[in-house]
């Protein structure tokens, strides 16, 4: 899209463009999360939880405590894998 086309957008068209952009980002996040989940599930122990693509996707909004909890979960997971 050229600068001229961008600056000629109406508010309605701009919002529609942003919605498409957001949906495309979510689709890409899901694909990346799916790959991560497959790899994590291949290497998980039988007693550990099954990972889902959503476990590796960014949350819409997370509190600092939620982010820290997720980091700890991944650290524990990799400690189990590394032995």
TORKEKE-830937 format. One record per residue (C-alpha): residue number from 1; residue in three letters; chain; x, y, z. Coordinates in Angstrom, 3 decimals, always signed. Example, Ala and Ser with C-alpha at 12.3 -4.5 7.8 and 13.67 -1.06 7.14 Angstrom:
<rs>
+-----+------+------+----------+----------+----------+
| pos | code | unit |     east |    north |       up |
+-----+------+------+----------+----------+----------+
|   1 |  ALA |    A |  +12.300 |   -4.500 |   +7.800 |
|   2 |  SER |    A |  +13.670 |   -1.060 |   +7.140 |
+-----+------+------+----------+----------+----------+
</rs>
This chain:
<rs>
+-----+------+------+----------+----------+----------+
| pos | code | unit |     east |    north |       up |
+-----+------+------+----------+----------+----------+
|   1 |  UNK |    A |   +0.000 |   +0.000 |   +0.000 |
|   2 |  UNK |    A |   +1.428 |   +3.328 |   -0.957 |
|   3 |  UNK |    A |   +1.556 |   +6.344 |   +1.345 |
|   4 |  UNK |    A |   -1.077 |   +8.015 |   -0.788 |
|   5 |  UNK |    A |   -3.408 |   +5.023 |   -0.502 |
|   6 |  UNK |    A |   -2.808 |   +4.788 |   +3.244 |
|   7 |  UNK |    A |   -3.556 |   +8.438 |   +3.913 |
|   8 |  UNK |    A |   -6.661 |   +8.192 |   +1.717 |
|   9 |  UNK |    A |   -8.235 |   +5.501 |   +3.887 |
|  10 |  UNK |    A |  -11.470 |   +6.256 |   +5.673 |
|  11 |  UNK |    A |  -11.740 |   +5.385 |   +9.354 |
|  12 |  UNK |    A |  -13.954 |   +2.420 |   +8.466 |
|  13 |  UNK |    A |  -11.463 |   +1.086 |   +5.910 |
|  14 |  UNK |    A |   -8.553 |   +1.638 |   +8.313 |
|  15 |  UNK |    A |  -10.356 |   -0.297 |  +11.062 |
|  16 |  UNK |    A |  -11.098 |   -3.136 |   +8.624 |
|  17 |  UNK |    A |   -7.431 |   -3.210 |   +7.605 |
|  18 |  UNK |    A |   -6.330 |   -3.342 |  +11.246 |
|  19 |  UNK |    A |   -8.786 |   -6.158 |  +11.960 |
|  20 |  UNK |    A |   -7.333 |   -8.191 |   +9.069 |
|  21 |  UNK |    A |   -3.825 |   -7.453 |  +10.318 |
|  22 |  UNK |    A |   -4.746 |   -8.604 |  +13.827 |
|  23 |  UNK |    A |   -6.355 |  -11.825 |  +12.553 |
|  24 |  UNK |    A |   -3.294 |  -12.573 |  +10.425 |
|  25 |  UNK |    A |   -1.021 |  -12.085 |  +13.451 |
|  26 |  UNK |    A |   -3.168 |  -14.454 |  +15.520 |
|  27 |  UNK |    A |   -3.005 |  -17.054 |  +12.738 |
|  28 |  UNK |    A |   +0.773 |  -16.755 |  +12.589 |
|  29 |  UNK |    A |   +0.997 |  -17.023 |  +16.386 |
|  30 |  UNK |    A |   -1.110 |  -20.195 |  +16.262 |
|  31 |  UNK |    A |   +1.141 |  -21.759 |  +13.625 |
|  32 |  UNK |    A |   +4.262 |  -20.987 |  +15.660 |
|  33 |  UNK |    A |   +2.542 |  -22.251 |  +18.827 |
|  34 |  UNK |    A |   +1.565 |  -25.465 |  +17.053 |
|  35 |  UNK |    A |   +5.174 |  -26.163 |  +16.085 |
|  36 |  UNK |    A |   +6.336 |  -25.442 |  +19.652 |
|  37 |  UNK |    A |   +3.628 |  -27.667 |  +21.128 |
|  38 |  UNK |    A |   +4.550 |  -30.563 |  +18.847 |
|  39 |  UNK |    A |   +8.220 |  -30.282 |  +19.786 |
|  40 |  UNK |    A |   +7.450 |  -29.958 |  +23.492 |
|  41 |  UNK |    A |   +5.074 |  -32.938 |  +23.406 |
|  42 |  UNK |    A |   +7.638 |  -35.109 |  +21.615 |
|  43 |  UNK |    A |  +10.101 |  -34.535 |  +24.458 |
|  44 |  UNK |    A |   +7.794 |  -34.461 |  +27.463 |
|  45 |  UNK |    A |   +7.675 |  -37.164 |  +30.077 |
|  46 |  UNK |    A |   +4.630 |  -39.420 |  +30.217 |
|  47 |  UNK |    A |   +3.492 |  -37.873 |  +33.492 |
|  48 |  UNK |    A |   +3.698 |  -34.243 |  +32.391 |
|  49 |  UNK |    A |   +0.835 |  -32.300 |  +30.916 |
|  50 |  UNK |    A |   +0.137 |  -32.252 |  +27.194 |
|  51 |  UNK |    A |   +1.038 |  -28.904 |  +25.667 |
|  52 |  UNK |    A |   -1.370 |  -27.010 |  +23.419 |
|  53 |  UNK |    A |   -0.485 |  -24.344 |  +20.831 |
|  54 |  UNK |    A |   -2.088 |  -21.763 |  +23.108 |
|  55 |  UNK |    A |   +0.542 |  -22.517 |  +25.776 |
|  56 |  UNK |    A |   +3.134 |  -20.958 |  +23.488 |
|  57 |  UNK |    A |   +1.078 |  -18.086 |  +22.120 |
|  58 |  UNK |    A |   +1.167 |  -14.597 |  +23.576 |
|  59 |  UNK |    A |   -1.844 |  -13.877 |  +25.741 |
|  60 |  UNK |    A |   -3.925 |  -10.853 |  +24.884 |
|  61 |  UNK |    A |   -3.065 |   -9.322 |  +28.226 |
|  62 |  UNK |    A |   -0.995 |  -10.829 |  +31.005 |
|  63 |  UNK |    A |   -0.150 |   -9.541 |  +34.421 |
|  64 |  UNK |    A |   +3.506 |   -9.628 |  +35.492 |
|  65 |  UNK |    A |   +2.622 |  -12.506 |  +37.862 |
|  66 |  UNK |    A |   +1.110 |  -14.509 |  +34.994 |
|  67 |  UNK |    A |   +4.229 |  -13.916 |  +32.882 |
|  68 |  UNK |    A |   +6.470 |  -15.033 |  +35.746 |
|  69 |  UNK |    A |   +4.372 |  -18.159 |  +36.295 |
|  70 |  UNK |    A |   +4.692 |  -19.087 |  +32.614 |
|  71 |  UNK |    A |   +8.463 |  -18.551 |  +32.701 |
|  72 |  UNK |    A |   +8.728 |  -20.807 |  +35.779 |
|  73 |  UNK |    A |   +6.647 |  -23.483 |  +34.048 |
|  74 |  UNK |    A |   +9.020 |  -23.502 |  +31.062 |
|  75 |  UNK |    A |  +12.095 |  -23.512 |  +33.307 |
|  76 |  UNK |    A |  +10.747 |  -26.553 |  +35.184 |
|  77 |  UNK |    A |   +9.944 |  -28.251 |  +31.900 |
|  78 |  UNK |    A |  +13.448 |  -27.791 |  +30.530 |
|  79 |  UNK |    A |  +15.011 |  -28.952 |  +33.812 |
|  80 |  UNK |    A |  +13.059 |  -32.213 |  +33.419 |
|  81 |  UNK |    A |  +14.202 |  -32.619 |  +29.802 |
|  82 |  UNK |    A |  +17.851 |  -31.872 |  +30.567 |
|  83 |  UNK |    A |  +17.777 |  -34.371 |  +33.363 |
+-----+------+------+----------+----------+----------+
</rs>
